[in-house]
Amino acid sequence: MYVHFLTNDLLVYRVSSRREMEVLSESKTKTLSVPLSVWYNESSDSIHMNVDGKLTSVNRKPESKRGNPSLYGILEEHLKNAGKL
């Protein structure tokens, strides 16, 4: 089994076992890096995103059209860790 993951420096690693880890460039994977800006909107209790010039948002309400509690939680954690929330 292979696991791919990104790090803050945008390197992609492929792990096939506990002992074997290979650094891959983005050209050898299906991973694509895009510019992303994220901010919290207090009035709507949602997290807004600018993804390479396209605006969208997500909230924690599963019944909402923009509801994605899992993604919201991930982004919320990053905003808190950065002191932005």
VENWO-V114743 format. One record per backbone hydrogen bond with DSSP energy under -1.0 kcal/mol. CO is the residue of the C=O (numbers start at 1). NH is the residue of the N-H. E is the energy in kcal/mol with one decimal. If there is no record, write none. Layout:
co->CO nh->NH e->E
co->CO nh->NH e->E
This chain:
co->3 nh->15 e->-1.8
co->5 nh->13 e->-1.7
co->7 nh->10 e->-2.1
co->11 nh->7 e->-1.1
co->12 nh->24 e->-3.4
co->13 nh->5 e->-1.1
co->14 nh->22 e->-2.4
co->15 nh->3 e->-1.2
co->20 nh->16 e->-1.3
co->20 nh->17 e->-1.1
co->22 nh->14 e->-2.4
co->24 nh->12 e->-1.4
co->25 nh->28 e->-1.7
co->26 nh->29 e->-1.4
co->35 nh->52 e->-1.8
co->37 nh->50 e->-2.5
co->39 nh->48 e->-3.1
co->41 nh->46 e->-1.6
co->46 nh->41 e->-3.1
co->47 nh->58 e->-2.2
co->48 nh->39 e->-2.2
co->49 nh->56 e->-2.3
co->50 nh->37 e->-2.0
co->51 nh->54 e->-1.7
co->54 nh->51 e->-3.1
co->56 nh->49 e->-3.2
co->58 nh->47 e->-2.9
co->59 nh->68 e->-2.7
co->61 nh->64 e->-1.6
co->64 nh->67 e->-1.4
co->66 nh->59 e->-2.1
co->68 nh->72 e->-2.9
co->69 nh->73 e->-2.3
co->70 nh->74 e->-1.9
co->71 nh->75 e->-2.6
co->72 nh->76 e->-3.0
co->73 nh->77 e->-2.1
co->74 nh->78 e->-1.8
co->75 nh->79 e->-2.5
co->76 nh->80 e->-2.5
co->77 nh->81 e->-2.6
co->78 nh->82 e->-1.5
co->79 nh->84 e->-2.9
co->80 nh->83 e->-1.6
